[in-house]
Amino acid sequence: MCLLALYSTITKDRRKLSEVPVIDDDVIDNHNSMESTYQLGRNDFFQDWMLGDAKLIVNNQVTNK
């Protein structure tokens, strides 16, 4: 989730948090194609969730900034 938020920031994604999916296969595939010390994967718990939904659960201050 944090990586997706960071990705959105880097790419200057202007969508509302209610429009950004928690699970983004393009972000996962892009990260996993790079040489990294870890691999990302899907968490089925968050399937069909948006970042706005996840923000309510973790009660943090995630923003597009």
WOQUI-V386384 format. One record per pair of residues at least 24 apart in sequence whose ideal C-beta (glycine too) atoms are under 10 Angstrom apart, sorted by the first residue. I is the first residue (numbers start at 1). J is the second residue. Records with the same first field share a line. If there is no record, write none. Layout:
# WOQUI-V386384
I->J, J
This chain:
# WOQUI-V386384
1->43, 46, 49, 51, 54, 55, 57, 58, 60, 62
2->58, 60, 62
3->27, 28, 31, 40
4->28, 40, 46, 51, 54, 62
5->51, 54, 55, 60, 62, 63, 64, 65
7->31
8->51, 62, 63, 64, 65
9->63, 64, 65
12->64
13->64
14->64
15->50, 51, 64
16->50, 51, 52, 64
17->50, 51, 52, 53, 54, 55, 56, 62, 63, 64
18->50, 51, 52, 53, 55
19->50, 51, 52
20->49, 50, 51, 52, 54, 62, 64
21->46, 47, 48, 49, 50, 51, 53, 54
22->46, 47, 48, 49, 50, 51, 52, 53, 54, 55
23->47, 48, 49
24->51
